[in-house]
Amino acid sequence: MTESQEHCEHHHGPQAGAAHDGSPVSQAQLRLLFWELTSGCNLKCIHCRASATEGLSSEELSTEECKNFIDTLVENAQPILVLTGGEPLYRKDIFELARYATDKGLRVALATNGTLVNEENAKKIVASGVQRVSISLDGHNAEVHDSFRGIPGSFDAAVNGYRNLKALGMPVQFNSTVARHNINNVDKVLDLAVSLKADALHLFMLVPVGCGLEIAEDEMVKPEEYEELLGWFYDQTKVVDMELKATCAPHYFRIMRQKAKEEGVRITPQTHGMAALTKGCLAGTGVCFVSHKGQVQPCGYLPVKAGNIRETPFNEIWDASEVFINLREPELLEGKCGICEYKMVCEGCRARAFAETGNYLAEEPYCVYLPKRHEAN
């Protein structure tokens, strides 16, 4: 469960359909929907995508609006629904909404910083039907993690929240944002996840958006370091008995295939479920984000408005938004991404392209690979 954003050679391309006015529509299967239920949060993370606030916003979707959205969603798709924030446990109706979505047949996951997961809340999470929880872990110890999360004691509270959930049998993964502050300690984060018997570790490569934009100059990792880290991460997948995924790092799917070819093995990604691993950037093709105000975006890190569920039914936005239609056409990719032989399995991070250039179809700025066609020129 990731925002990769969480995803081939066997990926089905967009299919042509028709809008209500008869114009072409680009369709795609919605796999993961990340729903920011609130911008409220109890931490002050220096990299926060959402620029989270200390209190609840008056603009947040009401309980009734949330239930209506769930009703509309299940009529047209069956994605994994990831409840996120801010800190989703800030909402008093979080367990009610999780239960409602579960009873409607959706697979529900919860993305939390873990600090509010006391024994009581852990029981409520389980009772609400949540199938997996992700907890943010941005360092292997309190010193590293707390400095990034902005609140002393957040590391110990997150680990305690993890233990409360595992004691009840809940599958829990760790999400770790990789940036300058911890890139040399990622191996220790992996060791910690293994020692705690986590179900998965997902690495998130920092995207300069929200608070992350303010720290980008100091915290963004050089493309060459990303390449080295992702190569190391691939090697770990062969020796560590744990689900490992790289998120917001679509070029990992190129690295996977390059290394597999060198080793003479075939990549057979898992295509369904919480551990789905299909291709790189799924923004607008398999992944979608809905904000606490109802705004629909390709992903949480790509702040390009595709519509708003308060104004337009979600299925109409998903099927017919110009932003989504563009993202479903790889031939529109520009720069080296547009001529890359790996673009069908990678596509580059559309959010980082947008952050760097203002154009979500521009080339991935944190990839060192030169396509063969580029070399030929």
C-alpha positions in Angstrom: 0.0 0.0 0.0 1.8 3.1 -1.2 1.2 6.2 -3.3 3.4 4.9 -6.0 1.7 6.9 -4.3 2.1 1.7 -5.0 3.2 -0.1 -9.3 5.0 -3.4 -16.7 5.3 -5.0 -19.5 1.9 -6.6 -19.1 0.2 -3.2 -18.1 -2.9 -2.6 -20.1 -2.9 0.7 -21.9 -5.8 3.1 -22.0 -8.9 2.0 -23.8 -11.0 4.4 -26.0 -14.5 5.2 -24.8 -16.9 8.0 -25.3 -17.9 10.9 -23.0 -21.6 12.0 -22.7 -20.9 14.5 -25.5 -19.5 11.8 -27.8 -15.9 12.9 -27.5 -13.1 10.3 -26.8 -12.5 9.3 -23.2 -9.4 7.7 -21.9 -10.2 5.0 -19.3 -8.0 3.2 -16.8 -8.5 0.8 -13.9 -8.4 2.6 -10.6 -6.2 0.5 -8.3 -5.4 2.8 -5.3 -7.3 5.8 -4.1 -5.5 7.9 -1.5 -8.1 9.9 0.5 -6.8 12.8 2.6 -9.6 12.9 5.2 -8.1 15.8 7.1 -5.2 18.3 6.9 -5.0 18.2 10.7 -2.0 16.6 12.3 -0.2 16.4 15.6 3.3 16.5 14.1 5.3 19.1 12.2 7.2 17.1 9.6 9.6 19.2 7.6 8.8 17.3 4.4 5.0 17.2 4.7 3.2 16.9 1.3 0.1 18.5 2.7 1.6 21.4 4.8 -0.5 19.9 7.6 -2.2 22.1 10.2 -2.6 21.7 13.9 -6.4 21.9 13.8 -9.3 20.6 11.7 -10.3 22.6 8.7 -13.8 23.9 8.3 -13.5 23.0 4.6 -13.2 19.3 5.2 -15.8 17.0 3.7 -18.5 16.2 6.2 -19.4 12.7 7.3 -22.4 12.7 5.0 -20.3 13.9 2.1 -17.7 11.2 2.8 -20.3 8.5 2.8 -21.9 9.8 -0.4 -18.5 9.7 -2.0 -17.9 6.1 -0.9 -21.3 5.2 -2.4 -20.4 6.8 -5.7 -17.0 5.2 -5.7 -18.2 1.6 -5.2 -20.7 2.0 -8.1 -17.9 2.4 -10.5 -14.7 0.9 -9.1 -13.3 -1.3 -6.4 -9.9 0.2 -5.6 -8.0 -0.2 -2.4 -9.0 2.9 -0.4 -6.2 4.4 1.7 -7.4 6.7 4.4 -4.7 9.3 5.0 -4.1 12.9 6.1 -2.6 15.0 7.7 -3.2 12.4 10.4 -6.4 10.5 9.7 -6.9 9.6 13.4 -7.5 13.4 14.0 -11.0 12.8 12.5 -13.6 11.7 15.1 -15.5 9.8 12.5 -12.5 7.9 11.1 -13.6 4.5 12.4 -17.2 5.1 11.3 -16.0 5.9 7.7 -13.6 3.0 7.6 -16.4 0.6 8.7 -18.8 2.2 6.2 -16.3 1.7 3.3 -15.5 -1.9 4.5 -19.2 -2.8 4.6 -19.6 -1.5 1.1 -17.0 -4.0 0.0 -13.9 -1.9 -0.3 -10.5 -3.0 0.9 -9.5 -0.3 3.4 -6.0 0.7 4.5 -4.9 3.4 6.9 -1.8 5.6 6.6 -0.8 7.1 10.0 2.2 8.5 11.8 1.4 5.9 14.5 1.7 8.3 17.4 -2.0 8.2 18.2 -2.3 4.4 18.0 -2.7 3.6 21.6 -4.3 0.3 22.7 -7.8 1.6 22.4 -7.4 3.1 19.0 -5.6 0.0 17.8 -8.7 -2.1 18.7 -10.9 0.4 17.0 -8.8 0.2 13.8 -9.1 -3.5 13.7 -12.9 -3.4 14.5 -13.5 -0.9 11.7 -12.3 -3.5 9.1 -9.0 -1.9 8.1 -6.9 -4.5 6.4 -3.5 -2.9 6.6 -1.9 0.0 8.4 1.2 2.0 7.3 3.2 3.8 9.9 5.8 6.5 8.9 9.3 5.7 10.0 11.9 8.2 8.8 14.9 7.1 10.8 16.3 4.1 12.6 16.3 5.9 16.0 14.7 8.8 17.8 17.4 11.2 16.9 17.0 10.9 13.2 13.2 10.3 13.1 12.2 13.0 15.6 14.3 15.7 13.8 12.4 15.0 10.6 9.0 14.7 12.2 9.4 17.9 14.3 8.2 16.5 17.7 10.4 14.8 20.3 9.1 11.4 21.3 7.4 10.7 17.9 9.7 7.8 17.2 9.0 6.0 20.4 5.2 6.7 20.0 5.2 5.4 16.4 7.0 2.2 17.4 4.6 1.7 20.3 1.7 2.2 18.0 3.2 -0.4 15.7 3.4 -2.9 18.5 -0.2 -2.2 19.6 -1.4 -3.1 16.1 0.8 -6.2 15.7 -0.4 -7.5 19.0 -3.9 -7.7 17.5 -2.6 -9.4 14.3 -2.9 -6.3 12.1 -0.6 -6.3 9.0 1.6 -3.2 9.4 4.1 -1.7 7.0 6.7 1.0 7.5 6.8 4.0 5.1 10.2 5.7 5.1 10.8 9.0 3.3 14.4 9.1 1.9 16.1 12.4 1.9 19.5 13.9 2.6 19.1 13.5 6.4 18.8 9.7 6.3 20.0 8.3 3.0 23.1 6.9 4.7 21.0 5.1 7.3 18.4 3.4 5.1 20.1 0.1 5.7 19.5 0.6 9.4 15.9 1.4 8.8 15.6 -1.9 7.0 17.3 -3.7 9.8 14.9 -2.1 12.3 11.9 -3.1 10.2 13.2 -6.7 10.0 13.9 -6.8 13.7 10.4 -5.6 14.5 8.9 -8.2 12.0 7.1 -5.6 10.0 5.1 -6.9 7.0 6.7 -4.5 4.5 9.0 -1.5 4.1 8.2 1.1 1.5 10.8 3.7 0.6 9.4 7.1 -0.5 11.7 9.3 -2.5 11.2 12.9 -1.4 9.0 15.0 -3.8 9.5 18.8 -3.5 5.8 19.7 -2.8 4.1 21.3 0.2 6.7 21.7 3.0 9.0 19.5 1.0 9.3 22.4 -1.5 10.8 24.6 1.2 13.5 22.1 2.2 14.2 20.7 -1.3 17.5 22.5 -1.8 18.8 21.0 1.5 17.1 17.6 1.5 16.8 16.4 -2.1 19.1 13.5 -2.9 21.2 13.7 -6.0 20.1 11.6 -9.0 23.3 9.5 -8.8 22.6 8.7 -5.1 19.0 7.7 -6.0 20.4 5.3 -8.6 22.8 3.8 -6.2 20.2 3.5 -3.5 17.6 1.9 -5.7 20.2 -0.6 -7.0 21.0 -1.6 -3.4 17.3 -1.8 -2.6 16.7 -4.3 -5.5 19.6 -6.4 -4.1 17.8 -6.5 -0.7 14.6 -7.9 -2.2 16.5 -11.1 -2.9 17.8 -11.6 0.6 15.2 -10.0 2.9 12.0 -12.0 3.7 9.8 -8.9 3.6 7.8 -7.0 1.1 10.0 -4.2 -0.2 8.8 -1.4 -2.5 10.2 1.8 -3.8 7.7 4.6 -4.1 7.9 7.9 -6.0 10.9 6.3 -7.7 9.5 5.0 -11.1 13.0 4.5 -12.5 13.3 1.6 -10.0 11.3 -0.4 -12.5 13.9 0.2 -15.1 16.7 -0.8 -12.6 14.8 -3.9 -11.7 14.7 -5.0 -15.4 18.3 -4.1 -16.0 19.5 -6.1 -13.1 17.2 -9.0 -13.8 18.5 -9.1 -17.4 22.1 -9.2 -16.1 21.2 -12.1 -13.8 19.2 -13.9 -16.5 16.0 -13.9 -14.5 12.5 -12.8 -15.5 10.5 -10.1 -13.6 7.0 -11.3 -12.7 5.4 -8.4 -10.8 2.4 -9.0 -8.5 -0.5 -7.2 -10.1 -3.2 -7.1 -7.5 -3.8 -6.6 -3.8 -2.0 -4.6 -1.1 1.4 -5.7 -2.5 0.7 -4.9 -6.1 3.9 -4.0 -8.1 3.1 -3.3 -11.7 4.9 -0.2 -13.1 6.5 3.1 -12.1 4.4 6.2 -12.0 0.7 5.4 -11.8 -0.5 8.9 -11.2 -3.8 9.3 -13.0 -3.7 5.8 -14.6 -4.0 3.4 -11.6 -3.7 5.9 -8.7 -5.7 8.9 -7.7 -5.8 11.3 -4.8 -8.8 13.1 -3.2 -8.1 16.0 -0.8 -9.9 16.9 2.4 -11.7 19.6 0.3 -12.8 17.1 -2.3 -10.2 18.1 -4.9 -9.2 15.3 -7.2 -5.5 15.0 -8.3 -3.4 12.4 -10.1 -1.5 11.8 -6.9 -0.9 13.5 -3.6 2.4 14.9 -4.8 1.1 16.3 -8.1 -1.1 19.4 -7.2 -2.8 19.6 -10.6 -6.6 19.8 -10.2 -8.6 17.3 -12.2 -11.9 18.2 -10.6 -13.8 18.3 -7.3 -16.2 15.6 -6.1 -18.4 18.4 -4.6 -19.0 19.6 -8.1 -18.7 16.6 -10.4 -19.3 12.9 -9.8 -16.0 11.1 -9.2 -16.4 8.6 -12.1 -16.8 11.5 -14.6 -13.6 13.1 -13.3 -11.7 9.8 -13.4 -12.9 9.0 -16.9 -12.9 12.3 -18.7 -10.5 14.8 -16.9 -8.0 16.3 -19.4 -5.2 15.8 -16.8 -5.9 12.1 -16.5 -6.3 11.6 -20.3 -2.9 13.2 -20.9 -1.3 11.1 -18.2 -2.7 7.9 -19.8 -0.9 8.7 -23.1 2.8 7.8 -22.8 3.4 9.3 -26.3 2.9 12.7 -24.8 5.9 12.4 -22.5 8.6 14.9 -23.3 12.4 15.0 -23.1 14.3 11.8 -22.6 11.2 10.2 -21.0 9.4 10.5 -24.3 12.1 8.5 -26.2 13.1 6.1 -23.4 12.7 2.3 -24.1 11.6 1.9 -20.5 8.8 4.5 -20.5 6.0 1.9 -20.5 7.3 0.5 -17.2 8.5 3.7 -15.7 7.1 7.0 -17.2 9.2 9.0 -14.8 7.8 10.8 -11.7 5.2 13.2 -13.0 5.2 15.0 -9.7 8.9 15.8 -9.7 8.7 16.8 -13.3 5.9 19.3 -12.4 7.8 20.6 -9.3 10.9 21.3 -11.4 9.3 22.6 -14.6 5.6 23.3 -14.0 4.9 20.7 -16.7 3.8 17.3 -15.6 4.7 15.8 -18.9 8.3 16.9 -18.8 11.2 14.4 -18.3 12.0 13.0 -14.8 14.6 15.3 -13.4 16.1 12.8 -10.9 17.0 10.0 -13.3 20.5 9.5 -14.7 19.6 7.0 -17.4 20.2 8.0 -21.0 17.8 6.2 -23.4 19.4 4.3 -26.3 17.7 6.7 -28.8 19.2 9.6 -27.0 22.7 8.0 -27.3 22.1 7.4 -31.0 21.5 11.1 -31.5 
